[in-house]
Structures are given as structure tokens and as C-alpha cells.
Amino acid sequence: MNVTIRNVAKKVGVSPSTVSRVLSGTATNISISKDTREKILATCEELKFYPNIHARRFFKKKSETIGLIIPPQAKIIAVAHTFTDYNIAAMLSGIEETVTQKGYRLTIMVADEDFINNKKYLKLIRDKSLDGVLLWGVDIDDKYVLDIKQEDFPYILLNSYITKYPVNYVITDNLNGSAMLTEYLIKTGYRKIAYIKGSKKSCITIDRYNGYIETIKKYKITINNDFIKEGDFSEQSGYVAMIELLNYKEYPEAVIAGNDMMAIGAMKAIKTKKLKIPDDIAVAGGDGIELASYVEPALTTFKLPTYELGVKSVHMLFDIMQTNQNKLVQEILPVELLIRESTKKSIS
């Protein structure tokens, strides 16, 4: 039998409207005693009557919903549609499967101007529409993350961090991945190694560029500033940056792009000049997207554990939710170097 508000009212001995006022929290001129309120709530529990999501939140003290905040499509330059990106899709699969296994729902929210400027994320937190939130694609200076942090609300940033204050995060080891890639090229015999950066406000750009620079300095190789180019993670930006490099009298021996899509763009530019990869110029990327293994020649890169990133982020978030801990939670996941035909394989 489906329990209704009338069943609850009859068992308690009050009117259905009284039950409704108690459950909704509506303020009225009619006084409802504490004893009556407690009887109504106890009866609802006994009969398992939760008429709507707001009542369920009231009884269970939680929404059983996890939020995932992602940037608007306009900020995701590397792909035409948000979820066509291999890494985003893999990460989302890890998140969704783990959230579902824990008996929760996942809701995806887009951090567009309206969402940020009107602070809609705070409303969702304060009305208990969410029990925790994951944030992907956060820029290094996104201020709204501080609002969430100051609410003492469970949150985790995915593969990103804020430079001005400490935050909870789980990231892939972008710095070490880039360092391993650079070291491999140096040990293979390359010295004139160019670099194409990604988006300026991304911590991924910072970490991968630092990995390159630190390794170049470690091997006491002179840094040629002309060989450092700006990109935005898109294939087109990699193509444009590589064309600029090919306009110099002396080409770089190798080029590392800040992600695989820019590396693929660079490869196209090299081919337009009738140059061979890797015989004339070696090319390497970063991310380990599936497409990188199908281009000709197959692209040397480092692979991110993106699915595992999604799974780990949910486990970390639930640990915070269950323990109410205030200490910082930060973890770095290792990456895997993938040596392919776009670079020379013999290591001296």
C-alpha cells in the first residue's frame, strides 16, 4: 500500500494540513506543539513516508546526491563537444560508477557566468541539495572555489588546484610525466627541444612546463626562448605554434607539446613542410588519449590514469563526508610513459 499524508494524519490524530505544515516547515499563525511535531515525524519514519526530496533530506539529513561542476563548453577549447574528450569521458565513467556503487546520485552542473556570478553553487550547498561536490576544469585563479572551501563543505578538485590558497585535490603527476618525457628525449640524443604550452590559467600547463624546464636545466642544456611557444590545448594552436618554429632558419630537433591534441597539430604542420617525423623532427605530447596511438607515426606521450582519477576522487570525497575532517586532502596519481614511433627509441 502506498502511504499518503492522510494515513500519517489519521494515525497521529491531526489534520493532513498539519502534517503538511510540519514537513514543509511552513510558518503559520496556527501553533503546532513540539509534542505533535515529534509524533508526526516519528510516524513518518514508522510508515516510511517521504513525500518528496525535501522531506527525505529532512529525515535522512542528507540528499544522497554528489555534484560535479564542470566548465562551460566555451572554456573547453581542445574538443568540439565536452564529453567527446577521451579523458573527460573516462574520468566521468569512474565518477559515475563509484557514486552509484555507494548508493548516491550524480548531478552535473555547468559553471557558466550565471552559475558563478549569482553564486548558485552556494544555494545548492546551503539548502542541502548536495552532500559533496567534485570540481573539474578549475582555473588556477577561480575564486568561487574559495566560497565552497569557506562553507566547510566536502569538496575535491580533479586534476587542478588553486595557486593562491591550499585546496583539496587529486591530480595526475603532470610534472613528473613531462620530466620523464623530456629526459627520454635528452637520453635519446636530442638537445634542441622546443616546447608548446597549453592554456595559461591551467595548473596542468604550469606543471608540465615546469617538468620540461627543470629537466632541461638538470642536464645543463641552454634554453632557447625562441623555442618556447604558446598554445591553448587545441590542435589548431599546436599547428600554428609549430609553423612558427619551422619559420626559423634552424629547426628544433624535437618538440614537446603540452597535450596530445597540440602535438597532433604540430605533426600536421611538420608534414606540410615535407619533413619527416622523427627523422627530421621528433614530436611528443601528453595525456595518452586513444587517438595518439592511431596517428602516423604513433605519438610518444605519457598516459594519465583518468578513470582511476574519477574513482579516487569519489572515495576521497566520501572519506571527508563521513569523517567531517577539516585537514587538507591531496593526492598525486602516477602516469605512464608511452614511447612510440614519433620519437627515436634507442637510448644511449
Phi, psi and omega in degrees: 000134176282122180282135179243172178296332178291324177298318179295314182299319181295318182292324181279330183090034178229176179278154176304326180294327178294316177300316181299317181295321180295315183290326183274342182074018182291131178280130179223171177282346181272120182285135176241120185294158178298321180298317180294318178301314182295323178294320180296314181294320179295321180291321176301318178297314182299318182271359182054050180258106176235091190295335181203176184297327180293321178291321178299319178297319182299315184285314186273350182063022177201159183263346184057036180227133175250135179262142172240115180262125179236157178287160176292159182306326182300335181267350180260087191283330191291338182230157181287326181225139189312307190270011172275347177290127185302314183293321178297315182296317180295317179298315181297322178299316179298319179294308185300314182296319182287319177299316180296318178301330180273004177080019180249168174255155176246131175237133183258131181235141181259126182276066177276182185300318180297316180298319183280309186296324179267007176050047180293335178297326179290324178296318180297324179288314187285333177268011174062034175285341180230150174260341179192163183220140173251142182233121179242146176077025181284135174283161184295343182238020179293113187284336185293339178297325179297323177301315181294318179299318183287345176281354187055041182256140181298126180207156174216133171271139181254119178052036177202162176208171178253136185281336188268345178204153183287142180220164173284133177204159164231122183231161172271156187280072182295322180296311182291325178299314179293322179296317179297320180296314180295317180296320178302314181296319180296315180292337177283343176121358181279143177234323180269086186249116179274164180219135176247116182283161173265203182299138187296327186267011182261134176292336176298317177301313181300309184294317183290322178293319178297322177299319177294308184298314182299323181286321176302316179292322180303322181265012175055043176264135180293131179274122177265106183299335177294339182270005176257117184238155180265139173223191179219021182083352181274155177301318181298320180293326176293321178297312181298315180298320181291322176301319177299318179295326182281350177277349176284154179297323180247119181285155167291154177281332181209158177223134174251127176258150183293348170201173184293322183295320177292325178296320178295321175298320178296321179297321178296319180296318180298319181292330179293337178269007180063027177266156183256145177248123007261004188303318179267313179218127174275150181226138176222156181232216180186135179133315183077036178292156184300322181301330183298335180275351183255343178292163182243117354286161179302142191271128169290135186199186167232139188264132177273142174278068191291320177299314179297327177301315178297315180297312183297321182298321180291316179298319179295319180297317180292328175298318178294315181299321186277333183256348183055033183284146180255348181289154181296142176240115183220133180216143178243125181264137182290154177246168183239126178284130180241105181270122181229191191288347183285354175227156178292141188264335185286123181259123181283000000 
